[in-house]
């Protein structure tokens, strides 16, 4: 995984994961559904490998929980729960990863939607 991070650029992937987590509830649904364009959902596609992206989202949540308000900490925890739940679904053979990724993004939007 470390070699993969070096190959895709760990800093760029981290920055992208931060943008996703911080803005998922603020951007339009259409913009949020375009997140997949930076993620490699199939082996032959370009972009950040899905598993690395999900791991980086977990890292972003963990890093920010300590300094977060109670409400934000709950959002980070729920985001982590969703990542673990969907990560297993992405590994199911024959799963439509694009459709699953869109549902994942919509679920994230529910967690982070501004109140």
N, C-alpha and C positions, 0 to 999 in steps of 0.2 A: 504494500500500500504506500510506503514511503517513496518508492521509486515511481509509482504512478503519480503521486502528488508532485514530485519533482518534474515529471514529464508534462503535466498539465498546468503547472504553475500554482503552487499552494496559495500564494498571496492573492492571486486573481480569483481563485475558487473561494477563498475565505471572504474576500470583499463581496463577491457575488452572493454568497450565502447570507451575509449581513444585510445586503440590500433587500434580498427576498424577505427575510424575517422582519426587518424594520418597516417595509413598505407594503407587504401583502394585503393589509387591511385598508390601505389608503388609496391604492391605485384602482382603476376601473377593472371590472371583471375581464374585459377584453385584454387589457394589458397583462393582467395576472395569468391569463391563459396562454400568453406568449412566452412564459418562463421556460417552457419545454425547449424552445429554440436554442438555448444555451446548454442543454443537457443531452447527453448521449443515451438515447433510449434503445438504440440498436447498435450492434457491434460495428457496423460499417459507417455509422454517423459520426460527425464531428461534435465537439462540445465536451463539457465536463462529464466524466463517467457518473452514472446515476448513483451508484453505491458511494462513491467519494463525495458527491454533493450531499447525500443524505447524512453521511458521517460529519461533514462540515457543518450542516445545520444543527446537528446534535452538539457539536463543539461550541458553536455560537450561543446556543441556548444555555449551556453549562457555564460558559464564561460570563454571561450577562446576568444570570440569576442572583448572584451574590449581592450585586449592587442595585437590584431591581426593587420597585415597590411591590407590595403584596399582590396587587392585581397583575402586574407584568410578570411576576414570578409564576403565578398560576398559568398565564398564557405560555410562558416558556415550558413549563411542565406538560401542558396539554400538547404543545407542538412536539415535544420529545415523544410523548405517548403515540401521537399520530405517525411519526417517523418510524417507530418500532413496529407499529401495526402494519403500515403500508410496505415497509421493507420486505416483510415476509410475502406479501401479495405480489410484489414485483418479481419474486423468484419463481412463481408458479409458471410452469412450462405452458406456453401457448397463450399466456395472458396478453391482452392488448395493453401494452405499457403506456401508450399515449393516452388512451381513455382513462386508464387508472391514474396516470399522473395528473390529468385534468381534475379528476375527483379529489385527489389528494390536495391539489392547490385550492379547490373550492372549500374543502374542509379547513385548510389553514386560514382561508379568508374569514370563515366563521369565528375562528379563535381570535383573530387579530382585528376584526372589524371595529372601527372607532365607534364608540358609543355616544 
